[in-house]
Amino acid sequence: MANTTRAKPASPQASVHPGASVDLDLSTRPGAGAAGDRARDAPDEARHRPGPRPGWLLVIVLTGLFMALLDVFIVNVAAPTLAADLGASGAGLQLVIAGYTIAYAVLLITGARIGARIGHRRAFLAGLAVFTAASLACGLAPNTGSLIAFRVVQGTGSALMLPQVLSLIQRTYTGSSRARALGAYSAVLASGAAAGQIVGGVLVSADLFGAGWRPVFLVNVPIGVLLLVVGPRLMPRDRVDAAAASRRMDMPGLLLLAAAVLLFTVPLVLGQDRGWPLWCWVALAASALLVAAFTGYEARLSRRGGAPLIAPRVMRAPGMSVAVVRLAVAMAVNGGFLFVLALHTQSALGYSALRAGLTFAPAAVAFGVTGLNWRRLPRRWQSGLVPGGFVLAAVSFAGVGLALHGGRHADLGLYASMVGVGVGLSLAYSPALARALETVRQEDAADASGVLVTSGQIGLLIGVAALGALYLGMAGDVPTGDAAGDALLATALAMAGTSLGGALVVGRRR
């Protein structure tokens, strides 16, 4: 583990009030000996008092990450109960689910930049407080409109909290400790998605205290409060870089990027259900124009000696641009896989939400175990892990499609393929993430984490939109029978092809 920076012990003079130095010998007063001993021993105690441990930091930030990821997927399972209880329309229900994701995606880069300015620990705890309070408000929401608003606030809290996770790992750990921490980060990414399906099914089925869907939000509150209590005590204090703190916020760049991401994510989230109307395509085209405008503006600002939103040297770091593409591809096939398989098992195969969630367990466990141990593989294999992972994932996606084709149910072949999916995606994701961060300076950790997390989130949205559209287009709005099996096989083959594309992505050597 990385060394922890300990607070300097207070000097003896610092504990004495001005003017009191004339009476330092307290032993002549009745009962003053013990007090004097304690006063003399205080500096020594402070010197030996253990500081916050990096291990606790990892537990806290990964718990926050897990909680926020859980919230992305847990609401999907509760959607039918929620709609019946609040009388939500289809559009309202979409916005309940999508409001969180849109706010999160749009504000991720902003959250990373705020962390660099005020300190990553402080930004993480502030985002956690917003997320926890919004979760309580969601659980108590009286109507659809207020629930949508609170979901947007939840997403805002996540956007402030989650970019700090990678930044804190990058700044706190080095060498093999950082590799293990990043492996744990990758494992939480996978388990959070699968756990959302499982926990959502358990909570909705249990109908605790007759609360229906509300516990899927309220479950965050005690966890968040606990983290807010222990976090300030157990997380190492911020070491804010003076240059980063004094760096002006690039507001024009921030607005251009936020508008581009907003115009890109809203059509992806709402387009499928709306039948891809004209405004979706117009928004996507406008998003591309704004990305070009943002890139040009940032380049000009950098040439003038300004402080762009994303430091250009971050994207020029060896392997960073190819890592952005690879992580986006990995998250795209993962997001599409989770969405399509959950829909197929519950609608076409009639599984309960809990059983559908448990179907993902082999993939989630395999992803986590592989993410924690890929560094132990022989050195001569390391360069081929990412493309090899994509190839393994491609073969396994095809295996999942064949195992469930024709209305067949889960069997040994399916579970073996699910393990292959988990191992393959972990090998495609974890080494790419670790190697990208190895090439980035510590002072650029915020920029790098913002870029990598945003690319993964956008990839996930693309995967859900594109692969979901393919599946539903072939299977119909209510997937059943042979059509659903054919649709799943076609979608699984599309995932396989996309994964093979990820294996072909190459970049310049460092």
C-alpha positions, 0 to 999 in steps of 0.5 A: 500500500502507498505511504500515508501522509501523517499530520505533523505533531503539534509543537509544545509551544502550540499547546500553551496559551500566550503568556503562560510560559512563566508557569510551565512547572505545574508539579508543585500544585496539588493534583497537577502532576498527572496533568503535567505528565499528560501535557508533556506526553501529548506531543509524543502521543500525536507523533505516534497516533496512526493516520488515515490508512489508504485501505480505508480510503479504498473501502469508502470510495468503492462503497460509494461507487457501488451504491451509485452504480446500483442506483442505475440498474435497481430502478429498472426492476422497480419500474412497473411497481413505480408506474402503478403506484404513482400513475406515471405515464410512459414518458414520465417513467422514462424520465425517472429512469433516464434523468439520473443517467443524463445528469450524471453523463453531462456533469462528469467532466465538471465534477472531475474539474471541481475535484481538482480545484477543491480537493478530491476528498472534499468533492467526493464527500460533497457529492456523497452528501448530495446523492444521499439526501436526494435518495431520501427525497426520491424514496419519499417523493409524492408524485412523478414530477418530484421524483424526476427532479430528485433523480436529476439531483441524484445524478448530479451528486454522482457526477461530483462523487464518482470522478474522484474515485479514480483520481483518489486511487491515482494519487494515493497508490503506486505500483502494484498497490495501484494495480490492485486498487484499479482491479477492485474498481473494475470488479465493483463496476461489474458487480454493481450492475448485476447486483442492481438487478438482484437487489432490486428484485429482492426489495420489490418482491419483499414489499417492505412495510408495504412501501413497494418501490420506495426501498430501492431508493431508501436503501442508499440512505443508511449506507450514505450516512455511514460513509459520511460519518466515517469518511472524514475520519478515515480518508487521508486529507486532500493535498490540493495542487496549488496550480490546479486550485488556481486554474480558472474554470473554463466556462465556455469549454464547460458549456460547449461540452455539457451541451454536446453530451446532453444533445448526445445522451438524450436521444440515446436514452429516449429515442428507442421508446419514441420511435426515433423521431426527427428531433433525435437525429437533429440533436445527434447532428448538433452534438457532433457540431458542438464536439467539433466546436469544443475541440477547436476552442480548447486547442485555441485556448491552449495555444494562447496559454490558457487553462482548457477544461481538459489538458491537451497533454492528457489526450496525448499521453501514450495509450490514452486515446486508444484506451478511451475507445477500448473502454467505450467499446467494452462498456457498450457491449456490457451495457447492451448485454445487461439490458438485452439479457435482462429483458429477454429472461424476464419477458421471453423466458418469464423469469422473476426479477431475482432469477434474472439478476442471478443469471448474471452472477457468473459473469459478475464474479468472473469479471471481479476475480479476473480484474483483481488477478490479471497482473499475475499472468505471465509477463509475455501475455500482458501485451495481448490481454486486451485484444485477447479479452475482446476475442474471448468476449466475442466467442462468449457472446455468441455462446450466450445467443446459441444457448438461449436460441429457440426459447431454451432456458439457462443450462450449463452451456449458458453459465460457461458462456457467462463466465467467458463474458466476465473474464473477456470483458474484464481483460478488455477493460481492466488492463486498458484502464490501468495502463492509460492511468500509468502514463498520466501525471498525478496533477492530470489525474482529474482530467484523465479520470473525467475523460475515462469515466465519461467515455465509459458512460457514453459507451454504455448509453450507445450500447443500450440504445443500439443493441436494445434497438436491434433486439426490440426491432426484431422481437417486438415491444413484448418479446416472446416465442421464436422471434425473441430467440432469433432476436437474441441470437442476432443481438449476441452476434452483433455484440460479438462483432463489436467486441472483435472491433475492439480487439482491432483498436491499436495505438502508438507504442509508449 
